[in-house]
Amino acid sequence: MALNIRQLTPVFAAEITGVDLRAPLDDETFATIRDAFHTHAVLAFPDQHLDDDQQTKFSERFGALERSIAETISANPVVYHLANVDDEGALLKPDDPKRMILEGNKAWHTDSSFKVVPAMVSLLSAREVPPEGGETEYADMRAAYDALDDNKKRDLEDAIGLHSFAYSQGQLGTGALTGDELDALPPVEHPMIRTHPANGRKALYIGRHASHIVGRLVEESRTLLGELLAFATQPQFTYRHEWRVGDLVMWDNRSVLHRGRPWDESRYRRVMHRTTVAGEAADNPWRVDAAAE
C-alpha cells in the first residue's frame, strides 16, 4: 500500500496510512512524513501497535530524545507511561501522586514549556484505551495567531511569558514532584510568539505552564493569557483524536497545544506511552545524550 496523507481539519492535523512504523523507514518515506509534519503539525498513524523499542527508534529519527522530569513518573528515562494504573497493573488510588500528573494533562498545554529548552516533538501511542472518553484534543496555535487582529499581534510581538511547573502544578492544589525535583525546574522565560524554523509560520506560545507576562502586572497579564487561550482553542482551531489501540499520534509542541479529555478512571484503564524529542540546543540539559555525558 502506498503512503497516503489525509488532512483531518481545514487548518491542521492529518492521518497517514500505508506505512509500517515498526520497520526502518527509507530516507524518502521519512522525508515525506517529516514534511507532512511541518505542514500539518499533528500526524495520526492508525494501527501501528508499536512496542517501546520501535516507538523509540522512530522518534529518534526526528532528533535526540528528552528524558522524563522525574524517575518517580517513569522508570524509563525516554518512554513516559501516562497511565492510571500502578506497576502491578491495578487502577491508581484517588490519592496517588501520579493522579496529579494525569489531572494536569487535562488542561491545555505544550510539553516541557517549563524547561529552558522546551520539547520539540511528542509521540503518544495507545496501549489500552477506555470504551468512552479519554480522547486527546489539539489546538493549532499558528491558525490562532493568524486570526488575531493586527493590534493584538503588535502587542504580543515582543512579549515574554514566564513558564513555571511549580505554578501549573500549584493550580491543582498539590504536585507529584519532590522539592528537589521542583528546584531543578526554576521558572523560565519564552517568547509568546514563536517562529517555526522549518516553515517560518508564527504561533502563539501559551498554555497552563505560562504563569504571567514578564514586565506586566501579574493579574492583568493572567487575564490576557486566559483570553488568548479561550480564543485559540475555539472549535475552528481544534482537532479531537478518538483513540484506538495501536494508534500513534505525534505533534509539534512549537505549533500546537493539547489536552487529555476525562474518562471514568475508577472503572477503565487508559495506558499511553509517550516519547519526546528534545528541543534543538547544543546545551539542552534534558537531552538523553546530554544527561549521559
C-alpha positions as CSV (number, residue, x, y, z in Angstrom):
1,M,0.0,0.0,0.0
2,A,1.3,3.4,-0.9
3,L,1.7,6.1,1.8
4,N,-1.4,8.3,1.9
5,I,-1.9,11.6,3.7
6,R,-5.4,12.7,4.5
7,Q,-6.0,16.1,6.2
8,L,-8.3,15.9,9.2
9,T,-9.4,19.6,9.6
10,P,-9.4,22.6,7.3
11,V,-6.4,24.2,9.2
12,F,-4.2,21.3,10.5
13,A,-3.8,17.7,11.5
14,A,-3.5,14.8,9.1
15,E,-3.8,11.0,9.1
16,I,-1.1,8.9,7.5
17,T,-1.7,5.3,6.3
18,G,0.2,2.9,4.1
19,V,3.3,2.9,6.2
20,D,4.6,0.5,8.9
21,L,6.5,2.3,11.6
22,R,7.6,-0.9,13.2
23,A,10.1,-1.3,10.4
24,P,13.0,1.0,9.5
25,L,11.9,3.7,7.0
26,D,13.9,4.6,3.9
27,D,15.0,8.2,3.6
28,E,12.4,9.1,1.0
29,T,9.5,7.9,3.1
30,F,10.8,9.5,6.2
31,A,11.3,12.8,4.4
32,T,7.6,12.7,3.2
33,I,6.5,12.2,6.8
34,R,8.8,14.9,8.1
35,D,7.5,17.4,5.5
36,A,3.9,16.5,6.3
37,F,4.6,17.0,10.0
38,H,5.9,20.5,9.4
39,T,2.8,21.3,7.3
40,H,0.1,19.8,9.5
41,A,1.7,19.9,13.0
42,V,-0.3,16.8,14.1
43,L,0.0,13.4,12.5
44,A,-2.1,10.4,13.3
45,F,-0.9,6.9,12.3
46,P,-3.6,4.2,12.9
47,D,-3.0,0.5,13.5
48,Q,0.7,0.7,14.3
49,H,0.9,-1.4,17.5
50,L,4.4,-0.3,18.4
51,D,6.4,-1.6,21.3
52,D,8.7,0.8,23.3
53,D,11.8,0.0,21.3
54,Q,10.0,0.5,17.9
55,Q,8.5,3.8,19.2
56,T,11.9,5.0,20.4
57,K,13.6,4.2,17.2
58,F,11.0,6.1,15.1
59,S,11.1,9.0,17.5
60,E,14.9,9.3,17.3
61,R,14.6,9.9,13.5
62,F,13.4,13.4,14.5
63,G,16.2,14.1,17.0
64,A,17.7,13.3,20.4
65,L,15.1,12.2,22.9
66,E,14.2,14.1,26.1
67,R,14.4,12.3,29.5
68,S,11.5,12.5,31.9
69,I,11.4,15.2,34.6
70,A,11.3,12.6,37.4
71,E,12.2,9.0,37.8
72,T,9.1,8.7,40.1
73,I,6.9,9.2,37.0
74,S,8.6,6.7,34.7
75,A,11.5,4.3,35.3
76,N,12.5,4.5,31.7
77,P,14.0,8.0,31.1
78,V,12.7,8.2,27.5
79,V,9.4,6.3,27.5
80,Y,6.9,8.1,29.7
81,H,4.0,6.0,30.9
82,L,0.8,8.1,31.1
83,A,-1.4,5.5,32.7
84,N,-4.0,5.3,35.5
85,V,-2.5,2.0,36.7
86,D,0.3,1.2,39.1
87,D,3.3,-1.0,38.5
88,E,1.2,-4.1,39.3
89,G,-1.5,-3.1,36.8
90,A,-4.1,-2.0,39.4
91,L,-6.1,1.2,39.0
92,L,-4.5,4.1,40.8
93,K,-6.0,5.1,44.1
94,P,-7.5,8.6,44.3
95,D,-4.6,9.9,46.4
96,D,-1.8,8.5,44.3
97,P,0.6,11.4,43.3
98,K,0.6,10.1,39.8
99,R,-3.0,11.2,39.5
100,M,-1.8,14.8,39.7
101,I,0.1,14.4,36.5
102,L,-2.9,12.9,34.8
103,E,-5.0,15.8,36.1
104,G,-2.5,18.4,34.8
105,N,-2.6,16.8,31.4
106,K,-6.3,17.6,31.1
107,A,-5.5,21.3,30.8
108,W,-4.3,22.9,27.6
109,H,-0.5,22.9,27.5
110,T,2.6,22.4,25.4
111,D,5.0,19.8,26.7
112,S,8.1,21.0,28.7
113,S,7.5,24.7,28.2
114,F,8.7,25.0,31.8
115,K,12.2,23.9,30.7
116,V,14.9,26.2,29.5
117,V,14.8,24.4,26.2
118,P,11.2,23.2,25.6
119,A,10.3,19.9,23.9
120,M,10.1,19.9,20.1
121,V,8.0,16.8,19.2
122,S,5.9,14.5,21.3
123,L,4.7,11.0,20.2
124,L,2.0,9.2,22.0
125,S,0.9,5.6,21.4
126,A,-2.2,3.9,22.7
127,R,-1.7,0.6,24.5
128,E,-5.1,0.5,26.3
129,V,-8.0,2.8,25.9
130,P,-11.3,3.3,27.7
131,P,-14.5,2.5,25.9
132,E,-15.6,6.1,26.2
133,G,-13.8,9.4,26.9
134,G,-10.0,9.8,27.2
135,E,-9.6,11.5,23.8
136,T,-6.8,14.0,23.2
137,E,-7.6,17.4,21.8
138,Y,-5.1,19.6,19.8
139,A,-5.3,23.3,19.1
140,D,-3.4,25.0,16.2
141,M,-1.6,28.0,17.6
142,R,-0.5,29.0,14.1
143,A,-4.0,29.4,12.9
144,A,-5.0,31.2,16.1
145,Y,-2.1,33.6,15.7
146,D,-3.1,34.3,12.1
147,A,-6.6,35.1,13.2
148,L,-5.6,37.7,15.8
149,D,-6.1,41.3,14.8
150,D,-3.1,43.4,13.9
151,N,-3.2,45.4,17.2
152,K,-3.1,42.2,19.2
153,K,-0.2,40.9,17.1
154,R,1.8,44.1,17.7
155,D,1.0,44.0,21.5
156,L,2.4,40.5,21.7
157,E,5.3,40.8,19.2
158,D,8.0,41.2,21.9
159,A,6.1,39.8,24.9
160,I,7.8,37.3,27.1
161,G,5.9,34.6,29.0
162,L,7.2,33.2,32.3
163,H,6.6,29.4,32.4
164,S,6.7,27.5,35.7
165,F,6.0,23.9,36.6
166,A,5.5,24.8,40.2
167,Y,2.9,27.4,39.1
168,S,0.9,25.0,36.9
169,Q,1.0,22.1,39.4
170,G,0.1,24.6,42.2
171,Q,-3.2,25.3,40.4
172,L,-4.1,21.6,41.1
173,G,-3.5,22.1,44.9
174,T,-0.6,19.7,45.1
175,G,2.1,18.1,42.9
176,A,3.7,14.8,42.1
177,L,7.3,16.0,42.4
178,T,9.6,16.4,45.4
179,G,11.0,19.7,46.5
180,D,14.4,18.8,45.0
181,E,12.8,17.9,41.7
182,L,10.9,21.2,41.6
183,D,14.1,23.1,42.5
184,A,15.6,21.6,39.3
185,L,12.8,23.3,37.3
186,P,13.0,27.0,38.1
187,P,10.8,29.4,36.2
188,V,11.9,30.2,32.6
189,E,11.1,32.8,30.0
190,H,10.0,32.2,26.5
191,P,8.7,34.5,23.7
192,M,4.9,34.4,23.4
193,I,5.2,34.3,19.6
194,R,7.4,31.6,18.2
195,T,8.5,31.3,14.6
196,H,8.8,27.8,13.2
197,P,12.3,27.2,11.9
198,A,11.2,24.8,9.1
199,N,8.3,26.9,7.6
200,G,8.5,30.4,9.1
201,R,5.0,30.3,10.5
202,K,4.3,32.2,13.7
203,A,2.4,30.7,16.5
204,L,1.2,31.7,20.0
205,Y,3.2,30.0,22.7
206,I,1.0,29.8,25.8
207,G,-0.7,27.1,27.9
208,R,-1.1,26.1,31.5
209,H,2.5,26.4,32.4
210,A,2.6,30.1,31.5
211,S,2.2,32.0,34.8
212,H,2.2,35.6,33.5
213,I,3.8,38.0,31.1
214,V,7.2,39.4,32.1
215,G,7.2,43.2,32.8
216,R,3.4,43.4,33.1
217,L,1.1,43.3,36.1
218,V,0.7,39.7,37.0
219,E,-3.1,39.6,37.4
220,E,-3.7,41.7,34.3
221,S,-1.4,39.5,32.2
222,R,-3.0,36.3,33.5
223,T,-6.4,37.7,32.4
224,L,-4.9,38.3,28.9
225,L,-3.4,34.8,28.9
226,G,-6.8,33.4,29.7
227,E,-8.4,35.4,26.9
228,L,-5.8,34.2,24.4
229,L,-6.3,30.6,25.5
230,A,-10.0,30.8,25.1
231,F,-9.6,32.4,21.7
232,A,-7.0,29.9,20.5
233,T,-9.0,26.8,21.5
234,Q,-12.2,27.6,19.7
235,P,-13.6,24.7,17.6
236,Q,-12.3,26.1,14.3
237,F,-8.7,25.7,15.6
238,T,-9.0,22.3,17.2
239,Y,-8.9,18.6,16.4
240,R,-10.1,15.8,18.8
241,H,-8.4,12.4,18.4
242,E,-10.5,9.4,19.4
243,W,-8.0,6.8,20.3
244,R,-7.9,3.2,19.2
245,V,-5.4,0.6,20.5
246,G,-2.4,0.8,18.2
247,D,-2.7,4.4,17.2
248,L,0.4,6.6,17.3
249,V,-0.1,10.4,17.2
250,M,2.7,12.9,17.1
251,W,2.5,16.7,17.5
252,D,4.7,19.7,17.2
253,N,5.0,21.4,20.6
254,R,6.2,24.6,18.9
255,S,2.9,24.9,17.0
256,V,0.1,23.3,18.9
257,L,-1.4,22.9,22.4
258,H,-3.0,19.7,23.6
259,R,-5.1,18.3,26.4
260,G,-6.4,14.9,27.5
261,R,-10.1,14.5,27.9
262,P,-11.7,13.0,31.0
263,W,-12.9,9.3,31.4
264,D,-14.1,7.2,34.2
265,E,-10.8,6.5,35.9
266,S,-12.4,4.5,38.6
267,R,-13.6,1.8,36.1
268,Y,-11.4,1.9,33.0
269,R,-7.7,1.6,32.3
270,R,-6.0,4.1,29.9
271,V,-2.4,3.3,29.2
272,M,-0.4,5.5,26.8
273,H,3.3,5.6,26.2
274,R,5.0,8.9,25.2
275,T,8.4,9.6,23.7
276,T,9.5,13.2,23.4
277,V,12.1,14.7,21.0
278,A,14.2,17.3,22.8
279,G,14.4,20.9,21.7
280,E,17.3,21.7,19.4
281,A,20.0,23.3,21.5
282,A,23.6,22.1,21.9
283,D,23.5,22.7,25.7
284,N,20.0,21.3,26.3
285,P,20.4,19.6,29.7
286,W,17.3,17.4,29.2
287,R,18.6,15.5,26.2
288,V,19.3,11.9,27.0
289,D,22.7,12.1,25.4
290,A,23.5,15.3,27.3
291,A,22.4,13.6,30.5
292,A,24.8,10.8,29.9
293,E,27.8,13.0,29.3
